[in-house]
Amino acid sequence: MDAAQSICILWDASHIWGLMAWRAVRALGLPCRLVKASDIAEGALLGKPGAKGQKSPLLLVPGGNARRKSLALGAAGRKAVRDYVASGGRYLGFCGGAGLALTHADAEDGLNICPWGRAVPAERLQHLISGHVRAHVPARTPAGKVLSLPVWWPGRFEPKGDDVRVLAVCDAPDNDFWIADLPLQRIPAHVFAAWQEVYGVDLSADFLTGEPLVISGDFGKGRYVLSYSHLETPQSADANRWLGHLLCELTGHAPKTAIVPAWDLRKPGLGGVCAPLAEAVQKSHALLRLAVEHYLFFERAPWFWGWRAGLPGAVCNHLHAALCTAAALASAPPACRKDDQQRFLELSFLFFSGAEKYLLACRLAGALASTLPGVVDNQELAGQRDAYFGHPMHGGGIVEELLTILEEFLYLSQTGEGNVS
C-alpha cells in the first residue's frame, strides 16, 4: 500500500483508544496516518489535503466519546465522512467509533451511515463491563468460529432493519470478565444468587447472550464494519487475527504479522527523553503506584490500570498512555520547546500535586466512612475532581489541557519516528 493511501485514523476524542488503534495498525505493518476532524472536513479522506490526490482506503475510528467525535467533525466533517463511504470508502469503528456511525435522532450525535441505533442498557451496570467475552462468528475467520473477544465498557446495538449483517454474537463472559470493579470469575455463583435475592442486583451477565457484537453493512458504494469489541487490544490473539483479516478485506493489503504485541506501560523507557516529559512520565507512574498501594486502583493489564467505582481511573490511564507514547518517540515533544515548556511544567505541577491530594482524600474518606462520616466533605471532593480530572463523560479539568498538548504533539510527530513499544 502506497504511503499516500494510508489508513486514516480519526484522532479527536479518542485518547488511549486512539493510541491503541494507531499502535495496532503500525504493529501489523500497514501504513496509517492520524487525521483530525478538521482534516476530514477539508477533504482529507477524498484525496485533498495531505493525501497526495489519492483517496484513503479506510477510515478507522477508535473508541472514545461518540458525541464528542461528532461535534468535532461538525456538519461539514460528518458530510465528508458520509460522502467518502457513499463513494466507495470503507469505515471501521471500534466502540465509540461504532456508536458514531449509527443512526441518531439528533443529527449532531452521529453519522447515520448504519440504520441501527444505540440501545440504552436496562441497567447502568450492563454498560460497566470489561474483559473478554466468548463470541460466535457465523462466518469462519482465521481465528475460528468461537472467539474470545475483548470489550471495554461497550455500548449496545439496537437493531433496526434487515440491511445489516451480524458478524459476531456474544455468548458468555470469558475468564477475565468484570462488571464495574467486580471480577466475576472470583465470585461464587451462589453469592450471585444471594445478591439477587437479597438486593435485587443481577450480576449474572446473562444479558450478554445473543447480543450483536460486530456488524457490517453497505452505505452507497462503500462498506462499514462496526465493532463493540476492541479488536486492537494488545496480545488478544483471536481479536488481533480477526483485525488483520478485516484490514486485509477492507484495504486489499495483508498485514505483515497477526498479533499486536504486548504494550507494557508499567516500565516506560526514558532514555534520551527531555527532562520535563521524563519527569511527567515518572510522576504519572508514581501516581498510579500510589493509587494501587492505597487500594484505589489495581493493575489489570500491562497497559491498563483498573479502578474502584467512582474514581477517575480512566483519565489517569489516558494521560499515562499519552505520556509514555510521547516518550517513545525519537524527537522532542512540545514540552521541550521554549514556547510550550513553561505551560507544560505548570500544568504538570498543578495536576500531579492536586491529583495526589485528591486520591489520598478519597482514601481517607473511605477509611472514615463508618466511624466519622462527613469529616471529608463529598462536595469539596467533587469540586477537586472536576478541577483536576474533569467530568467522566464531558472531559475538562487540568488533565484535558495536558492531554491536548500531548496529543497535538503526537499528531504532528506521526511521520515515522519512534516505535510501537
Residue, then its C-alpha position, 0 to 999 in steps of 0.5 A: m500500500d502506497a504511503a499516500q493511501s494510508i489508513c486514516i485514523l480519526w484522532d479527536a476524542s479518542h485518547i488511549w483508544g486512539l493510541m491503541a488503534w494507531r499502535a495496532v495498525r503500525a504493529l501489523g505493518l500497514p501504513c496509517r496516518l492520524v487525521k483530525a476532524s478538521d482534516i476530514a472536513e477539508g477533504a482529507l479522506l477524498g484525496k485533498p489535503g495531505a493525501k497526495g490526490q489519492k483517496s484513503p482506503l479506510l477510515l478507522v475510528p477508535g473508541g472514545n466519546a461518540r458525541r464528542k467525535s461528532l461535534a468535532l467533525g461538525a456538519a461539514g466533517r460528518k458530510a465528508v465522512r458520509d460522502y467518502v463511504a457513499s463513494g466507495g470508502r470503507y469505515l471501521g469503528f471500534c466502540g465509540g467509533a461504532g456508536l458514531a456511525l449509527t443512526h441518531a435522532d439528533a443529527e449532531d450525535g452521529l453519522n447515520i451511515c448504519p440504520w441501527g441505533r444505540a440501545v440504552p442498557a436496562e441497567r447502568l451496570q450492563h454498560l460497566i463491563s470489561g474483559h473478554v467475552r466468548a463470541h460466535v462468528p457465523a462466518r469462519t475467520p482465521a481465528g475460528k468460529v468461537l472467539s474470545l473477544p475483548v470489550w471495554w465498557p461497550g455500548r449496545f446495538e439496537p437493531k433496526g432493519d434487515d440491511v445489516r449483517v451480524l458478524a459476531v454474537c456474544d455468548a458468555p463472559d470469558n475468564d477475565f470478565w468484570i462488571a464495574d470493579l467486580p471480577l466475576q470469575r472470583i465470585p461464587a455463583h451462589v453469592f450471585a444468587a444471594w445478591q439477587e435475592v437479597y438486593g435485587v442486583d443481577l450480576s449474572a451477565d446473562f444479558l450478554t447472550g445473543e447480543p450483536l457484537v460486530i456488524s457490517g453493512d453497505f452505505g452507497k458504494g462503500r462498506y462499514v464494519l462496526s465493532y463493540s469489541h476492541l479488536e486492537t487490544p494488545q496480545s488478544a490473539d483471536a481479536n488481533r487475527w480477526l483485525g488483520h483479516l478485516l484490514c486485509e478485506l477492507t484495504g486489499h493489503a495483508p498485514k505483515t504479522a497477526i498479533v499486536p504485541a504486548w504494550d507494557l506501560r508499567k516500565p516506560g523507557l526514558g532514555g534520551v527523553c527531555a527532562p520535563l516529559a521524563e519527569a511527567v512520565q515518572k510522576s504519572h507512574a508514581l501516581l498510579r503506584l500510589a493509587v494501587e498501594h492505597y487500594l484505589f486502583f489495581e493493575r489489570a493489564p500491562w497497559f491498563w490500570g483498573w479502578r474502584a467505582g467512582l474514581p477517575g481511573a480512566v483519565c489517569n490511564h489516558l494521560h499515562a498512555a499519552l505520556c509514555t507514547a510521547a516518550a517513545l518517540a525519537s524527537a522532542p515533544p512540545a514540552c521541550r520547546k521554549d514556547d510550550q515548556q513553561r505551560f507544560l511544567e505548570l500544568s504538570f505541577l498543578f495536576f500531579s500535586g492536586a491529583e495526589k491530594y485528591l486520591l489520598a482524600c478519597r482514601l481517607a474518606g473511605a477509611l472514615a466512612s463508618t466511624l466519622p462520616g462527613v469529616v471529608d466533605n463529598q462536595e469539596l471532593a467533587g469540586q477537586r475532581d472536576a478541577y483536576f480530572g474533569h467530568p467522566m463523560h464531558g472531559g475538562g479539568i487540568v488533565e484535558e489541557l495536558l492531554t491536548i498538548l500531548e496529543e497535538f504533539l503526537y499528531l504532528s510527530q506521526t511521520g515515522e519516528g519512534n516505535v510501537s513499544 
